Amino acid sequence: MDTRIGFGWDSHAFKPGIPLRLGGMTVDHPEGLAGHSDGDVLLHAITDALLGAVAAGDIGSFFPPGDPRWKDADSSIFLNLALTEVESAGYRIANIDTTLILTTPKIAPVAGQIRARLAELLSIEIDQISVKAKTPEGMGLENVAQCHAVALVQRLPESEELKSLSAVIESHHQAEDVVDDLLSSVHGTPKRRTAPVYDTEDIT
């Protein structure tokens, strides 16, 4: 399969006295998001989307919330793990689309900065990442921030080095065929045959 889609979702309640982290950056707001790590709901959703795209589990599989090592951890650590899993599976990011659901703060004024930061963390172009926001009207979630994320990944192309090597080998074989044809037509000799490295009759 050349393309895959992953979906991620996360939710955290607002809590006073801590910084608000969204998309790997600090956003000016009197309250942050409570969580075992830094509560970055946007990075958590993207991480799960990427892991889901290559069927590698979810964020909790790698970073259990009860593990003290991840207390107040920077969520970019989780994102880096997801990127490694995507690359190990032979894929790369095509694009990511996200939607934040929260009452405050307003995301539009800082959406460009968040996209730039995400592009940096993900090693992609800014036009490959989208950050949108909606308010949770009528849902009774005024003290909560949620995020939905969808990631499209594409299979990595064959290594250029491998392609070049294959081309060299193919050219070498073609050249041998041309020489054999010339020898056969001039001297009437049969084409050369390369002896097998091993006796194929012994293969079981």
C-alpha positions in Angstrom: 0.0 0.0 0.0 1.5 3.3 -1.1 -0.5 5.6 1.2 -2.0 5.2 4.6 -4.2 7.4 6.9 -4.0 7.7 10.6 -6.4 9.4 13.0 -5.6 10.8 16.5 -7.6 12.4 19.2 -6.8 13.8 22.6 -8.4 15.9 25.4 -7.1 17.7 28.5 -8.8 20.0 31.0 -7.5 23.5 31.7 -5.7 24.1 34.9 -4.5 27.4 36.4 -0.9 28.0 37.3 0.8 26.1 34.4 1.8 27.2 30.9 -0.4 26.4 27.9 1.6 24.3 25.5 0.1 23.8 22.0 2.0 22.5 19.0 5.3 22.5 20.7 5.2 26.1 21.7 3.9 28.2 24.7 0.7 30.2 24.0 -0.1 33.2 26.1 -3.1 32.2 28.3 -3.8 32.3 32.1 -4.3 28.5 32.2 -2.5 25.5 30.8 -3.7 22.0 30.1 -3.4 19.4 32.9 -1.7 16.1 32.0 1.0 13.7 33.1 3.3 15.4 30.5 3.1 19.0 29.4 -0.5 18.5 28.3 0.1 19.4 24.7 -3.1 18.2 23.3 -2.1 19.1 19.7 1.1 17.1 19.7 -0.6 14.2 21.4 -3.2 13.9 18.7 -0.7 14.2 15.9 1.5 11.5 17.6 -1.4 9.1 17.7 -2.4 9.9 14.1 1.2 9.1 12.9 1.4 5.9 15.0 -2.0 4.8 13.8 -1.1 5.4 10.2 1.6 2.7 10.4 -0.3 0.5 12.9 2.3 1.0 15.6 0.0 1.3 18.6 -0.8 4.5 20.4 1.0 7.0 22.6 0.1 5.2 25.8 1.8 2.0 24.5 5.1 3.7 24.5 4.7 6.3 27.2 2.3 5.0 30.0 0.8 7.9 31.9 1.7 6.3 35.2 5.4 6.2 34.4 7.2 8.9 36.4 9.8 9.3 33.7 7.2 11.2 31.6 6.0 13.5 34.3 6.0 17.1 32.8 7.8 15.7 29.8 8.1 17.8 26.6 5.6 16.2 24.2 8.0 16.6 21.3 9.7 13.5 22.7 6.5 11.5 21.9 6.3 13.1 18.5 9.9 12.1 17.7 9.1 8.5 18.6 6.1 8.5 16.2 8.3 9.9 13.4 10.8 7.1 14.0 8.1 4.5 13.7 6.8 6.1 10.5 10.3 6.1 8.9 11.0 2.5 10.2 7.8 1.3 8.5 9.1 2.8 5.2 6.8 5.9 5.0 7.0 9.6 5.2 4.5 12.3 5.9 2.4 13.7 3.0 0.3 16.0 5.1 -1.4 16.5 8.5 -4.7 18.2 9.2 -5.7 19.1 12.7 -8.7 20.7 14.5 -8.6 22.1 18.0 -11.8 22.4 19.9 -11.7 24.9 22.7 -13.4 28.1 23.9 -10.2 30.1 24.6 -7.7 31.2 23.6 -8.3 32.2 20.1 -6.2 30.1 17.8 -6.4 32.2 14.6 -3.9 34.8 15.7 -1.2 32.2 16.5 -2.1 29.5 14.0 0.7 30.6 11.7 3.3 30.3 14.4 2.0 27.0 15.6 2.1 25.6 12.0 5.7 26.9 11.6 6.7 25.2 14.8 5.0 21.9 13.8 6.7 22.0 10.4 10.0 22.4 12.2 9.3 19.5 14.6 8.0 17.2 11.8 10.7 18.2 9.2 8.0 19.0 6.7 7.0 22.1 4.8 4.5 24.5 6.4 2.0 23.8 3.6 1.9 20.2 4.7 0.4 21.0 8.1 -3.0 22.6 8.8 -4.2 23.9 12.2 -7.8 24.9 12.6 -10.0 25.7 15.6 -13.7 25.4 16.6 -15.6 26.3 19.7 -17.5 23.5 21.6 -20.8 25.2 21.4 -23.6 23.4 23.4 -21.2 20.6 24.4 -20.5 21.8 28.0 -16.8 21.6 27.4 -15.8 25.2 28.1 -13.0 24.0 30.5 -11.6 21.4 28.1 -9.4 21.5 25.0 -9.7 18.7 22.5 -7.8 18.0 19.3 -8.6 15.8 16.2 -5.7 15.0 13.9 -5.5 13.1 10.6 -2.2 12.1 9.0 -1.6 10.9 5.5 1.7 9.1 4.9 3.3 7.9 1.7 5.6 4.9 1.2 9.2 6.1 0.8 10.6 5.8 -2.8 13.4 3.3 -3.4 16.7 4.6 -2.3 18.5 6.5 -5.1 21.6 4.6 -4.4 19.8 1.3 -4.9 18.3 2.6 -8.1 21.7 3.7 -9.4 23.2 0.3 -8.5 20.4 -1.5 -10.2 20.9 0.6 -13.3 24.6 -0.2 -13.4 23.9 -3.9 -13.0 21.3 -3.8 -15.8 23.6 -1.9 -18.1 26.4 -4.4 -17.4 24.1 -7.3 -18.3 22.9 -5.5 -21.5 26.5 -4.9 -22.5 27.4 -8.5 -22.0 24.5 -9.6 -24.2 25.6 -7.2 -27.0 29.2 -8.7 -26.8 27.9 -12.2 -26.9 25.7 -11.5 -29.9 28.7 -9.9 -31.8 31.0 -12.9 -31.0 28.3 -15.3 -32.0 27.7 -13.6 -35.4 31.4 -13.1 -36.2 32.9 -16.4 -35.0 29.9 -18.6 -34.8 30.6 -19.3 -31.2 27.8 -19.9 -28.7 26.9 -17.3 -26.2 28.8 -17.3 -22.9 26.9 -18.9 -20.0 27.7 -17.9 -16.4 28.2 -21.0 -14.3 26.0 -21.0 -11.2 27.8 -20.3 -7.9 26.3 -23.5 -6.4 24.8 -26.7 -7.7 21.1 -26.1 -8.0 20.4 -29.8 -7.9 21.5 -29.8 -4.3 18.9 -27.3 -3.1 16.2 -28.7 -0.9 
